């Protein structure tokens, strides 16, 4: 099982930093290291580890890859600290996921840990998670298959006169039937995105402040992203960017469709956008920095004649990244951003995410999930990477 290897790698980080140990509570991290997402504290010491299950003990025992003696039932945070961090521990440091820690949780941890100092270990955890093993990759591939099921549903039912929300429902239904767990995870507080961006016509130019991408308008100001009740019209461009989560792992794909017919300019521009994506995907290699990847995409956009509209928004702002890591969360490190010094590694899975938006003109998007191997990059998403013209019989 991979869990002992994952724990061992975390223990090495804990030892390198001179920490007394770490207390993990965030469900995605607990799942990564134990195989269960039941509410629990995972305590990792340099030479030991225990899973303290707050609720769902019997389920956790069945799901986790741990030996039974490493799973403890119903312990409070105070009891956890007394067992794993006895005494006041003055001068000692304990790692936790400070980036997702609430003030109330921090107060409880500080009280339970006595004189010990809480320090952030999220960066080390996320760095470890960037490189996927064979089991994780298989889950992501299954998620990509479910995304493709949504694509098939989109081209099967898309027609003039249907609303964006009708199209979204058809896509989501197909994804669910293909195994999508119906939610996604993002490592940030108070984040809302509905079930994923979908937009048509003039809604393609709408970018909500909650997302730095083509977002759609949503059904109300309460959740201002995703499909609206707008009726799709013949000749519209339609963007579908609804992600999938299977076995905890995500896949991300965007496709642009034309209803009934497409202007030749739209077809030409999409090919240029794809050429930028192809260039980047074809040249990603272990050892390349994320800033180098971003620069490569920008240079190719300039060479393709779409520099002004590439990664542009209605406001005139430009996106500062062209891709991101993906796995147990929809957006993970690394971020293929303008100034990022993060280095790509074999085993990383990335979402290569690109769009163009002309002033007062077309908006198009293409996004794929890819896997970096030592020698090449494999595109995991399987839907055709074209501007797809959907021509129902009754258009």
Residue pairs with C-beta under 8 A, 6 or more apart in sequence:
1 35
1 65
2 65
2 133
2 135
3 33
3 34
3 35
3 64
3 65
3 66
4 65
6 32
6 33
6 128
7 33
7 44
7 49
9 128
10 22
10 33
10 44
10 124
10 125
10 128
11 44
11 45
11 46
11 47
11 49
13 121
13 124
13 128
14 21
14 22
14 44
14 45
14 46
14 95
14 121
15 46
17 93
17 95
17 119
17 121
17 124
18 93
19 46
19 92
19 93
19 94
19 95
19 119
19 121
20 45
20 85
20 89
20 92
20 93
20 94
20 116
21 43
21 44
21 45
21 46
21 84
21 85
21 94
21 95
22 43
22 44
22 94
22 95
22 96
22 121
23 41
23 42
23 43
23 80
23 94
23 95
23 96
23 109
24 30
24 33
24 41
24 42
24 43
24 44
24 96
24 97
24 125
25 40
25 41
25 42
25 96
25 97
25 101
25 105
26 97
26 100
26 187
27 37
27 39
28 37
28 185
28 187
28 248
28 328
28 329
29 42
29 97
29 125
30 36
30 37
30 40
30 42
30 51
31 37
31 248
31 328
32 125
32 129
32 328
33 42
33 44
34 40
34 42
34 51
34 60
34 64
34 65
34 66
35 63
35 64
35 65
35 66
36 51
36 53
36 56
36 59
36 60
36 63
36 64
37 248
38 53
38 54
38 55
38 56
38 57
38 59
38 60
38 63
39 53
39 54
39 55
39 56
40 51
40 52
40 53
40 54
40 60
41 51
41 52
41 54
41 75
41 77
41 80
42 49
42 50
42 51
42 52
43 49
43 50
43 51
43 52
43 80
43 84
45 84
48 84
49 70
50 70
50 71
50 72
50 83
50 84
51 60
51 64
51 66
51 70
51 71
51 72
52 72
52 75
52 79
52 80
53 60
53 71
53 72
53 73
53 74
54 74
54 75
55 74
57 71
57 73
57 74
60 71
61 68
61 71
64 71
72 83
75 83
77 108
77 109
77 112
78 111
78 112
80 112
81 112
81 113
81 114
85 92
85 94
85 113
85 114
85 116
87 114
88 114
88 115
88 116
89 113
89 114
89 115
89 116
90 114
90 115
90 116
91 115
92 115
92 116
92 117
93 116
93 117
93 118
93 119
94 109
94 113
94 116
94 117
94 118
94 119
95 118
95 119
95 120
95 121
95 124
96 109
96 118
96 119
96 120
96 121
97 120
97 121
97 122
97 125
98 106
98 118
98 119
98 120
98 121
98 122
99 120
99 122
99 187
100 122
100 187
100 189
101 109
101 118
106 118
109 118
110 118
126 187
126 332
126 333
127 333
129 327
129 328
129 332
130 325
130 327
130 332
130 333
130 334
130 345
130 347
130 348
131 345
131 346
131 347
131 348
132 140
132 327
132 347
132 348
132 349
132 371
133 347
136 249
136 327
137 349
137 371
139 246
139 247
139 248
139 249
140 249
140 250
140 251
140 326
140 327
140 349
140 369
140 371
140 380
141 380
142 179
142 246
142 247
143 180
143 244
143 245
143 246
143 247
143 249
143 250
143 251
144 244
144 251
144 253
144 369
144 380
144 381
144 382
145 178
145 382
146 175
146 178
146 179
146 180
146 244
146 246
146 251
147 175
147 242
147 243
147 244
147 251
147 252
147 253
147 369
147 381
147 383
148 253
148 381
148 382
148 383
149 174
149 175
149 177
149 178
150 171
150 172
150 174
150 175
150 178
150 240
150 242
150 244
151 171
151 240
151 253
151 255
151 383
152 174
153 170
153 171
153 173
153 174
153 175
154 167
154 170
154 171
154 240
154 255
154 257
154 390
155 257
155 388
155 390
156 170
157 166
157 167
157 170
158 167
158 232
158 238
158 257
158 259
158 390
158 392
159 232
159 259
159 390
159 392
159 394
159 395
160 232
160 233
160 234
160 236
160 259
160 260
160 395
161 231
161 232
162 231
162 232
163 227
163 228
163 229
163 230
163 231
163 232
164 198
164 199
164 200
164 203
164 216
164 227
164 228
164 229
164 230
164 232
164 238
165 219
165 227
165 228
165 229
167 198
167 227
167 232
167 238
167 240
168 195
168 196
168 198
168 226
168 227
168 240
168 242
171 198
171 240
171 242
172 180
172 195
172 242
175 242
175 244
176 182
178 244
179 246
180 244
180 245
180 246
181 245
181 246
181 247
181 248
182 245
183 245
184 193
184 196
184 243
184 244
184 245
184 250
184 329
184 330
185 245
185 250
185 328
185 329
185 330
186 193
186 329
186 330
186 331
187 329
187 331
187 332
191 210
192 210
192 223
192 225
193 210
193 211
193 215
193 223
193 225
193 226
194 218
194 219
194 223
194 225
194 226
194 227
195 226
195 242
196 226
196 241
196 242
196 243
197 211
197 213
197 214
197 215
197 216
197 225
197 226
197 239
197 241
197 242
197 254
198 216
198 226
198 227
198 238
198 239
198 240
198 241
198 242
199 206
199 214
199 215
199 216
199 217
199 227
199 228
199 238
199 239
200 230
200 232
200 233
200 236
200 237
200 238
200 239
200 259
201 230
201 232
201 233
201 236
201 237
203 216
203 217
203 228
203 230
204 214
204 237
204 239
204 357
204 363
205 314
205 357
205 363
206 214
206 215
206 216
206 217
206 314
207 213
207 214
207 215
207 313
207 314
207 315
208 215
208 216
208 217
208 218
208 224
208 225
209 224
210 224
210 225
211 225
212 319
213 241
213 319
213 353
213 355
213 365
214 239
214 241
214 254
214 355
214 357
214 363
214 365
215 224
215 225
215 226
216 225
216 226
216 227
216 228
216 239
217 224
217 225
217 226
217 228
217 230
218 224
218 225
218 226
218 227
218 228
219 226
219 227
219 228
219 229
232 238
232 259
233 259
234 259
234 260
234 261
234 395
235 258
235 259
235 260
235 261
235 262
236 258
236 259
237 256
237 257
237 258
237 262
237 266
237 362
237 363
237 364
238 256
238 257
238 258
238 259
239 254
239 255
239 256
239 257
239 363
239 364
239 365
240 254
240 255
240 257
241 252
241 253
241 254
241 365
241 367
243 250
243 251
243 252
243 253
243 330
244 250
244 251
245 330
248 328
249 327
249 328
250 326
250 327
250 328
250 329
250 330
251 326
251 369
251 380
251 381
252 326
252 330
252 351
252 353
252 367
252 369
253 367
253 368
253 369
253 381
253 383
254 353
254 355
254 365
254 366
254 367
255 366
255 383
255 384
255 388
256 270
256 364
256 365
256 366
256 387
256 388
257 387
257 388
257 389
257 390
258 266
258 387
258 388
258 389
258 390
259 390
259 395
260 389
260 390
260 391
260 392
260 395
261 389
261 391
262 387
262 389
263 362
265 362
266 362
266 364
266 387
267 387
269 306
269 309
269 356
269 358
269 362
269 364
270 364
270 366
270 386
270 387
271 387
272 304
272 305
272 306
272 356
273 304
273 306
273 310
273 354
273 355
273 356
273 364
273 366
274 366
274 385
274 386
275 300
275 304
276 297
276 300
276 301
276 304
276 306
276 310
276 354
277 352
277 354
277 366
277 368
277 385
279 296
279 297
279 300
280 293
280 296
280 297
280 300
280 322
280 323
280 352
281 352
281 368
281 370
281 377
281 379
282 377
283 296
284 293
284 344
284 350
284 370
284 372
284 377
285 344
285 372
286 343
286 344
286 345
286 346
286 372
286 374
287 343
287 344
288 343
288 344
289 340
289 341
289 342
289 343
289 344
290 334
290 335
290 336
290 337
290 340
290 341
290 342
290 343
290 344
291 337
291 338
291 339
291 340
291 341
293 322
293 323
293 336
293 344
294 320
294 321
294 322
294 336
294 337
294 338
294 340
295 338
297 322
297 336
297 354
298 307
298 310
301 307
301 310
301 311
306 356
308 359
309 356
309 357
309 358
309 359
309 361
310 318
310 354
310 356
311 318
311 319
311 322
311 354
311 355
311 356
312 318
312 356
312 357
312 358
313 319
313 357
314 357
319 355
320 337
320 338
320 339
321 335
321 336
321 337
321 338
321 340
321 353
322 336
322 352
322 353
322 354
323 335
323 336
323 350
323 351
323 352
323 353
324 331
324 332
324 333
324 334
324 335
324 336
324 350
324 351
324 353
325 331
325 332
325 333
325 334
325 335
325 348
325 349
325 350
325 351
326 332
326 349
326 350
326 351
326 369
327 349
333 342
334 340
334 342
334 343
334 344
334 348
334 350
335 342
336 350
336 352
344 372
345 372
346 372
346 373
346 374
347 372
348 371
348 372
349 369
349 370
349 371
349 372
349 380
350 369
350 370
350 372
351 367
351 368
351 369
351 370
352 367
352 368
352 369
352 370
353 365
353 367
354 365
354 366
354 367
355 363
355 364
355 365
355 366
356 362
356 363
356 364
357 363
364 387
366 385
368 379
368 380
368 381
368 385
369 379
369 380
369 381
370 377
370 378
370 379
370 380
371 377
371 378
371 380
379 385
